[in-house]
Every structure is written in C-alpha cells, then in structure tokens.
Amino acid sequence: MVDGAGGRGQLSQLTTAVIVLVVLLFLTKPLQYMPAAVLSSIVFLIGVELVDLRGMRTIFRWRVDEFVVAAITALVVVAVGVEQGILLAVVLSLLDHVRHSYHPRDTLLIKLASGRWRTAPVPVDASDASTTDAEPGLVVYRFGASLYYANANRFTEELRTLLDRSGGPPAWICIDCAAIGD
C-alpha cells in the first residue's frame, strides 16, 4: 500500500507500521465487520472494470450473434455465477458456430453491365444465365463456411442448381474456397 501511494523512504514505512499497530490495538472491535464490506466493494469495482460498453457496441455493429452470446453470458455471470457463465458461453459459442457453418452465406460473384462487381445470394434464378454468370460461361461461387459433413449436402445442392440451369451448364465454375479452412 505504501509503495502504491508513492512512499519510498523509511519515514513512510514507520508511519504505516504505527498506523497498523494503532488499528490492531484499539480499532479491532469496530472494524470486525469491515472485511465483508471491503471484499464486496473490491469485487464490485473489478466487475465494473470488466464491463466494456465500447467493446460491446463494436461487437453489436460487426456481429449481432456474437453480441447476443456476450450479453447472455454477462447476465448469467451477474445473476448466477462465473463458472455457470463460462460454461454457458462455451455452449452458446458452439451452437452459434454450428448454426453459421450449417447455413453459411453463400454468394455468386456477378459482373454488372457497368463493369462493377457485386455478390448475389445463392440460389438465384437458375433459368437465366445472365444473372449467374460473372462472364459468359463462367460462374464464380463462394461457399461461406468450412466444409464438413453437416453442410456438404448444401454445397452439393447449390452446385447442382448452378449446373442444372435451363440455358445449359456453364463452361467453367470457379469455387472461391477462402472460407473453407481445410
């Protein structure tokens, strides 16, 4: 405490020793209930410092699903306890990951007449080749998650939809695998 307050010399150490001695000899009875109050205030101050409202706003802007997990976790930690909050956070994060990877944001890359590029959701109207081709005969398909057994059928069905268009299959299909980790 003395070091934290900036005391460096012997006088500050001796003054602290005298104050502690006086408290121990004469103020023990009135201060017997203080440890619970001090502990409560310390835990409260630590909890207040852990709440990062700016960070929560950023998470909300970037990924609402992550914000929901963080907010529910914080509420459970406050209402129930830290261990239960951590366990719930792990379970909610796993469920969110599975939900995202089972229903990824798949898109097609399409070149507009103006020469600009845009993305379109999959499936699109497969009967009109002009709405799916990046260039004549070229379809650029972006799968939006890691590929594994739970979403492999979706991947296959979307590719078949692109191949079974009424104007005939494209000459080329380019699969953007940036989101596929392995």
Backbone as CSV, one residue per row, in Angstrom:
resi,resn,N_x,N_y,N_z,CA_x,CA_y,CA_z,C_x,C_y,C_z
1,MET,0.823,-1.197,0.000,0.000,0.000,0.000,0.862,1.253,0.000
2,VAL,1.926,1.228,0.789,2.797,2.401,0.874,3.467,2.634,-0.468
3,ASP,3.945,1.593,-1.077,4.603,1.717,-2.370,3.621,2.233,-3.429
4,GLY,2.385,1.725,-3.414,1.370,2.177,-4.348,0.999,3.634,-4.138
5,ALA,1.095,4.115,-2.910,0.774,5.512,-2.613,1.949,6.440,-2.905
6,GLY,3.095,5.873,-3.238,4.254,6.693,-3.593,5.255,6.856,-2.475
7,GLY,5.064,6.193,-1.342,6.008,6.289,-0.227,7.247,5.459,-0.497
8,ARG,8.440,6.107,-0.414,9.680,5.393,-0.730,10.667,5.383,0.450
9,GLY,10.521,6.305,1.358,11.515,6.422,2.431,11.151,5.647,3.689
10,GLN,12.073,5.696,4.679,11.857,4.990,5.943,10.720,5.602,6.739
11,LEU,10.565,6.903,6.660,9.519,7.573,7.431,8.138,7.081,7.030
12,SER,7.926,6.885,5.742,6.621,6.391,5.297,6.383,4.963,5.782
13,GLN,7.419,4.141,5.805,7.283,2.766,6.306,6.984,2.760,7.807
14,LEU,7.680,3.599,8.557,7.454,3.674,10.011,6.063,4.210,10.327
15,THR,5.613,5.208,9.587,4.270,5.757,9.797,3.222,4.685,9.540
16,THR,3.402,3.915,8.499,2.463,2.833,8.192,2.457,1.792,9.307
17,ALA,3.613,1.446,9.825,3.698,0.468,10.915,2.970,0.969,12.156
18,VAL,3.115,2.254,12.478,2.435,2.826,13.651,0.924,2.805,13.454
19,ILE,0.468,3.168,12.252,-0.975,3.171,11.991,-1.545,1.759,12.090
20,VAL,-0.858,0.790,11.565,-1.320,-0.600,11.651,-1.363,-1.047,13.107
21,LEU,-0.368,-0.691,13.892,-0.330,-1.049,15.319,-1.501,-0.420,16.061
22,VAL,-1.802,0.843,15.809,-2.931,1.518,16.470,-4.239,0.844,16.090
23,VAL,-4.397,0.512,14.825,-5.624,-0.148,14.378,-5.763,-1.502,15.058
24,LEU,-4.695,-2.270,15.117,-4.766,-3.592,15.744,-5.059,-3.523,17.234
25,LEU,-4.489,-2.528,17.929,-4.680,-2.440,19.382,-6.012,-1.815,19.777
26,PHE,-6.477,-0.800,19.046,-7.623,-0.047,19.535,-8.864,-0.093,18.642
27,LEU,-8.736,-0.465,17.401,-9.876,-0.400,16.487,-10.330,-1.765,15.963
28,THR,-9.900,-2.835,16.583,-10.258,-4.172,16.113,-11.757,-4.428,16.246
29,LYS,-12.332,-4.078,17.372,-13.759,-4.333,17.592,-14.646,-3.580,16.592
30,PRO,-14.457,-2.278,16.368,-15.343,-1.588,15.402,-15.146,-2.061,13.958
31,LEU,-13.972,-2.575,13.644,-13.697,-2.971,12.263,-13.941,-4.459,11.989
32,GLN,-14.543,-5.176,12.931,-14.699,-6.613,12.738,-15.629,-6.965,11.575
33,TYR,-16.529,-6.047,11.202,-17.441,-6.324,10.096,-16.933,-5.780,8.758
34,MET,-15.812,-5.134,8.773,-15.315,-4.497,7.566,-14.853,-5.468,6.473
35,PRO,-14.282,-6.608,6.767,-13.796,-7.461,5.671,-14.858,-7.821,4.636
36,ALA,-16.077,-8.110,5.044,-17.125,-8.449,4.078,-17.438,-7.238,3.195
37,ALA,-17.502,-6.066,3.797,-17.789,-4.861,3.025,-16.648,-4.538,2.068
38,VAL,-15.422,-4.681,2.541,-14.265,-4.399,1.689,-14.210,-5.393,0.536
39,LEU,-14.422,-6.664,0.829,-14.419,-7.677,-0.223,-15.515,-7.400,-1.249
40,SER,-16.683,-7.031,-0.777,-17.781,-6.725,-1.696,-17.438,-5.545,-2.583
41,SER,-16.850,-4.524,-2.029,-16.513,-3.351,-2.841,-15.408,-3.669,-3.841
42,ILE,-14.458,-4.484,-3.451,-13.389,-4.868,-4.383,-13.971,-5.668,-5.545
43,VAL,-14.821,-6.634,-5.249,-15.439,-7.442,-6.305,-16.296,-6.561,-7.207
44,PHE,-17.025,-5.617,-6.617,-17.851,-4.710,-7.411,-16.994,-3.863,-8.346
45,LEU,-15.899,-3.303,-7.845,-15.034,-2.470,-8.677,-14.382,-3.273,-9.801
46,ILE,-13.984,-4.495,-9.507,-13.428,-5.354,-10.554,-14.495,-5.642,-11.611
47,GLY,-15.713,-5.926,-11.173,-16.802,-6.190,-12.113,-17.114,-4.999,-12.992
48,VAL,-17.086,-3.798,-12.407,-17.351,-2.584,-13.189,-16.265,-2.392,-14.240
49,GLU,-15.015,-2.672,-13.898,-13.926,-2.528,-14.865,-13.990,-3.579,-15.973
50,LEU,-14.616,-4.722,-15.691,-14.728,-5.765,-16.711,-15.777,-5.441,-17.768
51,VAL,-16.748,-4.609,-17.436,-17.788,-4.247,-18.394,-17.203,-3.241,-19.379
52,ASP,-17.168,-3.634,-20.643,-16.593,-2.812,-21.700,-17.707,-2.440,-22.670
53,LEU,-18.382,-1.328,-22.390,-19.517,-0.930,-23.211,-19.099,-0.586,-24.640
54,ARG,-17.959,0.053,-24.808,-17.476,0.391,-26.148,-17.216,-0.898,-26.945
55,GLY,-16.616,-1.880,-26.289,-16.373,-3.160,-26.959,-17.668,-3.869,-27.320
56,MET,-18.662,-3.795,-26.439,-19.950,-4.421,-26.728,-20.636,-3.730,-27.907
57,ARG,-20.538,-2.401,-27.990,-21.113,-1.685,-29.136,-20.435,-2.108,-30.433
58,THR,-19.124,-2.263,-30.384,-18.382,-2.699,-31.573,-18.808,-4.098,-31.995
59,ILE,-18.924,-4.992,-31.031,-19.372,-6.358,-31.339,-20.777,-6.330,-31.933
60,PHE,-21.641,-5.478,-31.386,-23.009,-5.388,-31.900,-23.029,-4.912,-33.350
61,ARG,-22.173,-3.961,-33.691,-22.120,-3.467,-35.077,-21.577,-4.517,-36.024
62,TRP,-20.582,-5.271,-35.603,-19.928,-6.226,-36.501,-20.669,-7.544,-36.593
63,ARG,-21.024,-8.120,-35.432,-21.667,-9.437,-35.432,-22.705,-9.498,-34.327
64,VAL,-23.960,-9.395,-34.697,-25.043,-9.379,-33.717,-25.104,-10.697,-32.955
65,ASP,-24.843,-11.812,-33.643,-24.898,-13.105,-32.960,-23.846,-13.206,-31.851
66,GLU,-22.662,-12.676,-32.077,-21.627,-12.668,-31.030,-22.034,-11.752,-29.883
67,PHE,-22.690,-10.637,-30.200,-23.178,-9.732,-29.158,-24.198,-10.444,-28.269
68,VAL,-25.098,-11.203,-28.870,-26.110,-11.922,-28.094,-25.441,-12.910,-27.146
69,VAL,-24.436,-13.639,-27.633,-23.709,-14.582,-26.776,-23.032,-13.835,-25.623
70,ALA,-22.386,-12.712,-25.914,-21.693,-11.942,-24.874,-22.671,-11.368,-23.858
71,ALA,-23.806,-10.842,-24.318,-24.778,-10.250,-23.402,-25.412,-11.307,-22.497
72,ILE,-25.788,-12.438,-23.066,-26.367,-13.516,-22.254,-25.347,-14.022,-21.243
73,THR,-24.103,-14.166,-21.675,-23.049,-14.620,-20.764,-22.874,-13.641,-19.611
74,ALA,-22.841,-12.351,-19.915,-22.680,-11.342,-18.858,-23.834,-11.395,-17.875
75,LEU,-25.055,-11.540,-18.369,-26.216,-11.618,-17.477,-26.159,-12.849,-16.575
76,VAL,-25.748,-13.978,-17.142,-25.656,-15.201,-16.339,-24.551,-15.080,-15.292
77,VAL,-23.428,-14.468,-15.651,-22.344,-14.278,-14.678,-22.827,-13.422,-13.520
78,VAL,-23.550,-12.353,-13.807,-24.046,-11.465,-12.750,-25.119,-12.155,-11.920
79,ALA,-26.054,-12.845,-12.562,-27.197,-13.420,-11.853,-26.895,-14.754,-11.181
80,VAL,-26.072,-15.585,-11.820,-25.881,-16.947,-11.318,-24.471,-17.163,-10.778
81,GLY,-23.469,-16.923,-11.608,-22.087,-17.140,-11.181,-21.143,-17.224,-12.355
82,VAL,-19.863,-17.116,-12.038,-18.835,-17.078,-13.075,-18.712,-18.428,-13.787
83,GLU,-18.655,-19.508,-13.027,-18.470,-20.819,-13.652,-19.617,-21.155,-14.597
84,GLN,-20.846,-20.891,-14.148,-22.007,-21.171,-14.987,-22.003,-20.278,-16.223
85,GLY,-21.573,-19.031,-16.074,-21.494,-18.125,-17.214,-20.486,-18.592,-18.244
86,ILE,-19.343,-19.078,-17.781,-18.317,-19.576,-18.702,-18.828,-20.816,-19.441
87,LEU,-19.452,-21.734,-18.716,-19.990,-22.938,-19.366,-21.061,-22.572,-20.395
88,LEU,-21.942,-21.649,-20.038,-22.973,-21.228,-20.979,-22.352,-20.553,-22.202
89,ALA,-21.320,-19.746,-21.995,-20.654,-19.077,-23.120,-20.060,-20.099,-24.079
90,VAL,-19.450,-21.150,-23.560,-18.872,-22.194,-24.414,-19.972,-22.886,-25.222
91,VAL,-21.066,-23.247,-24.553,-22.158,-23.933,-25.246,-22.790,-23.031,-26.304
92,LEU,-23.062,-21.772,-25.948,-23.669,-20.853,-26.913,-22.740,-20.591,-28.102
93,SER,-21.447,-20.485,-27.849,-20.496,-20.261,-28.945,-20.454,-21.461,-29.887
94,LEU,-20.485,-22.665,-29.332,-20.504,-23.863,-30.182,-21.782,-23.932,-31.015
95,LEU,-22.923,-23.631,-30.392,-24.181,-23.645,-31.134,-24.184,-22.585,-32.238
96,ASP,-23.639,-21.413,-31.950,-23.567,-20.358,-32.956,-22.657,-20.771,-34.109
97,HIS,-21.538,-21.418,-33.787,-20.624,-21.891,-34.830,-21.304,-22.930,-35.725
98,VAL,-21.999,-23.868,-35.110,-22.686,-24.899,-35.897,-23.779,-24.261,-36.760
99,ARG,-24.545,-23.311,-36.195,-25.593,-22.633,-36.954,-25.000,-21.902,-38.162
100,HIS,-23.899,-21.196,-37.932,-23.269,-20.446,-39.021,-22.698,-21.376,-40.095
101,SER,-22.086,-22.469,-39.681,-21.476,-23.355,-40.676,-22.509,-24.235,-41.375
102,TYR,-23.665,-24.444,-40.747,-24.706,-25.243,-41.397,-25.496,-24.404,-42.393
103,HIS,-25.603,-23.108,-42.143,-26.288,-22.188,-43.050,-25.371,-21.018,-43.388
104,PRO,-24.314,-21.276,-44.163,-23.370,-20.199,-44.470,-23.969,-19.191,-45.455
105,ARG,-23.312,-18.051,-45.548,-23.712,-17.031,-46.521,-22.995,-17.327,-47.846
106,ASP,-23.647,-18.082,-48.677,-23.074,-18.435,-49.975,-23.477,-17.376,-50.992
107,THR,-22.568,-17.039,-51.874,-22.854,-15.991,-52.848,-22.271,-16.350,-54.208
108,LEU,-22.772,-15.657,-55.204,-22.206,-15.706,-56.547,-21.591,-14.343,-56.818
109,LEU,-20.473,-14.335,-57.500,-19.845,-13.085,-57.900,-20.305,-12.784,-59.310
110,ILE,-20.943,-11.624,-59.497,-21.558,-11.280,-60.777,-21.014,-9.940,-61.250
111,LYS,-20.687,-9.885,-62.539,-20.219,-8.632,-63.133,-21.409,-7.915,-63.753
112,LEU,-21.621,-6.672,-63.338,-22.729,-5.882,-63.855,-22.373,-5.297,-65.220
113,ALA,-23.383,-4.812,-65.924,-23.162,-4.214,-67.247,-22.251,-2.992,-67.154
114,SER,-22.255,-2.338,-66.004,-21.405,-1.157,-65.822,-19.941,-1.534,-65.604
115,GLY,-19.658,-2.826,-65.454,-18.288,-3.275,-65.226,-17.964,-3.479,-63.747
116,ARG,-18.866,-3.083,-62.871,-18.666,-3.273,-61.426,-19.076,-4.681,-61.027
117,TRP,-18.503,-5.154,-59.936,-18.801,-6.490,-59.433,-19.726,-6.384,-58.230
118,ARG,-20.590,-7.385,-58.060,-21.446,-7.463,-56.878,-21.653,-8.930,-56.529
119,THR,-22.172,-9.157,-55.347,-22.476,-10.525,-54.938,-23.980,-10.714,-54.953
120,ALA,-24.390,-11.927,-55.233,-25.807,-12.291,-55.226,-25.956,-13.542,-54.378
121,PRO,-27.034,-13.631,-53.625,-27.221,-14.835,-52.799,-27.486,-16.066,-53.654
122,VAL,-27.185,-17.207,-53.110,-27.445,-18.489,-53.767,-28.581,-19.137,-53.004
123,PRO,-29.561,-19.774,-53.619,-29.716,-19.934,-55.057,-30.384,-18.717,-55.677
124,VAL,-30.007,-18.455,-56.890,-30.650,-17.407,-57.686,-31.491,-18.084,-58.740
125,ASP,-32.138,-17.312,-59.564,-32.947,-17.873,-60.638,-32.016,-18.578,-61.626
126,ALA,-31.963,-19.885,-61.547,-31.024,-20.649,-62.374,-31.469,-20.732,-63.824
127,SER,-32.676,-20.258,-64.143,-33.127,-20.329,-65.534,-32.497,-19.242,-66.384
128,ASP,-32.027,-18.162,-65.758,-31.456,-17.046,-66.510,-29.944,-17.028,-66.292
129,ALA,-29.200,-17.402,-67.316,-27.746,-17.482,-67.198,-27.122,-16.113,-66.978
130,SER,-27.768,-15.048,-67.443,-27.169,-13.723,-67.292,-27.135,-13.271,-65.835
131,THR,-27.999,-13.856,-64.992,-27.994,-13.453,-63.581,-26.984,-14.245,-62.770
132,THR,-26.402,-15.290,-63.328,-25.458,-16.102,-62.558,-24.034,-16.041,-63.076
133,ASP,-23.841,-15.606,-64.314,-22.503,-15.644,-64.902,-21.698,-14.395,-64.558
134,ALA,-20.455,-14.604,-64.122,-19.539,-13.490,-63.922,-19.078,-12.982,-65.288
135,GLU,-18.852,-13.887,-66.165,-18.526,-13.644,-67.581,-19.317,-14.704,-68.350
136,PRO,-19.524,-14.568,-69.622,-20.264,-15.604,-70.351,-19.611,-16.983,-70.181
137,GLY,-20.390,-17.920,-69.635,-19.903,-19.279,-69.427,-19.128,-19.496,-68.144
138,LEU,-18.940,-18.455,-67.342,-18.175,-18.573,-66.088,-19.055,-18.215,-64.896
139,VAL,-19.154,-19.153,-63.945,-19.875,-18.920,-62.699,-18.844,-18.919,-61.573
140,VAL,-18.856,-17.862,-60.748,-17.961,-17.777,-59.590,-18.818,-17.957,-58.343
141,TYR,-18.601,-19.074,-57.656,-19.395,-19.470,-56.484,-18.524,-19.371,-55.237
142,ARG,-19.028,-18.688,-54.233,-18.296,-18.528,-52.969,-19.074,-19.236,-51.866
143,PHE,-18.448,-20.288,-51.288,-19.041,-21.002,-50.161,-18.573,-20.300,-48.893
144,GLY,-19.494,-19.950,-47.986,-19.182,-19.054,-46.880,-18.826,-19.686,-45.560
145,ALA,-18.418,-20.960,-45.508,-18.068,-21.583,-44.230,-17.113,-22.747,-44.492
146,SER,-16.577,-23.298,-43.409,-15.769,-24.508,-43.540,-16.660,-25.628,-44.053
147,LEU,-16.106,-26.462,-44.871,-16.878,-27.556,-45.459,-16.676,-28.812,-44.615
148,TYR,-17.771,-29.355,-44.098,-17.714,-30.598,-43.341,-19.042,-31.327,-43.500
149,TYR,-19.199,-32.465,-42.854,-20.332,-33.348,-43.118,-21.693,-32.672,-42.949
150,ALA,-21.833,-31.714,-42.037,-23.144,-31.109,-41.774,-23.600,-30.192,-42.902
151,ASN,-22.676,-29.620,-43.671,-23.098,-28.711,-44.735,-22.640,-29.164,-46.125
152,ALA,-22.104,-30.363,-46.242,-21.648,-30.870,-47.541,-22.812,-31.036,-48.514
153,ASN,-23.981,-31.465,-48.015,-25.142,-31.609,-48.901,-25.580,-30.261,-49.458
154,ARG,-25.537,-29.223,-48.635,-25.892,-27.878,-49.109,-24.949,-27.439,-50.221
155,PHE,-23.656,-27.661,-50.010,-22.649,-27.318,-51.017,-22.960,-28.017,-52.344
156,THR,-23.230,-29.306,-52.269,-23.517,-30.101,-53.471,-24.802,-29.634,-54.147
157,GLU,-25.858,-29.398,-53.363,-27.138,-28.972,-53.940,-27.019,-27.615,-54.639
158,GLU,-26.279,-26.701,-54.047,-26.137,-25.389,-54.667,-25.339,-25.479,-55.969
159,LEU,-24.308,-26.316,-55.988,-23.565,-26.501,-57.246,-24.438,-27.155,-58.308
160,ARG,-25.254,-28.127,-57.914,-26.151,-28.774,-58.883,-27.177,-27.778,-59.424
161,THR,-27.662,-26.885,-58.566,-28.597,-25.852,-59.029,-27.942,-24.986,-60.096
162,LEU,-26.688,-24.651,-59.887,-25.975,-23.826,-60.861,-25.725,-24.593,-62.162
163,LEU,-25.527,-25.907,-62.076,-25.276,-26.720,-63.269,-26.554,-27.045,-64.038
164,ASP,-27.699,-27.095,-63.340,-28.961,-27.507,-63.961,-29.786,-26.326,-64.465
165,ARG,-29.157,-25.286,-64.892,-29.927,-24.153,-65.401,-30.425,-24.464,-66.808
166,SER,-31.484,-23.793,-67.193,-32.136,-24.121,-68.467,-31.280,-23.773,-69.682
167,GLY,-30.397,-22.794,-69.568,-29.544,-22.417,-70.694,-28.371,-23.356,-70.881
168,GLY,-28.303,-24.414,-70.105,-27.196,-25.357,-70.177,-26.162,-25.059,-69.110
169,PRO,-25.349,-26.039,-68.804,-24.354,-25.825,-67.751,-23.296,-24.818,-68.186
170,PRO,-22.715,-24.117,-67.237,-21.658,-23.169,-67.602,-20.426,-23.926,-68.087
171,ALA,-19.619,-23.263,-68.878,-18.379,-23.878,-69.346,-17.390,-24.016,-68.191
172,TRP,-17.430,-23.051,-67.275,-16.496,-23.049,-66.148,-17.227,-22.682,-64.862
173,ILE,-16.831,-23.357,-63.766,-17.277,-22.969,-62.418,-16.034,-22.727,-61.588
174,CYS,-15.942,-21.547,-61.038,-14.832,-21.203,-60.140,-15.395,-21.201,-58.718
175,ILE,-14.814,-22.001,-57.859,-15.276,-22.092,-56.467,-14.296,-21.328,-55.587
176,ASP,-14.790,-20.248,-54.965,-13.976,-19.464,-54.036,-14.009,-20.168,-52.693
177,CYS,-12.877,-20.726,-52.301,-12.800,-21.522,-51.072,-12.111,-20.773,-49.936
178,ALA,-12.162,-19.448,-49.937,-11.472,-18.670,-48.917,-11.971,-18.999,-47.516
179,ALA,-13.249,-19.307,-47.364,-13.800,-19.604,-46.041,-13.614,-21.073,-45.650
180,ILE,-13.217,-21.915,-46.581,-13.035,-23.344,-46.288,-11.628,-23.525,-45.741
181,GLY,-11.541,-23.868,-44.462,-10.251,-23.946,-43.788,-9.410,-25.145,-44.157
182,ASP,-10.035,-26.248,-44.468,-9.278,-27.457,-44.821,-10.098,-28.354,-45.712
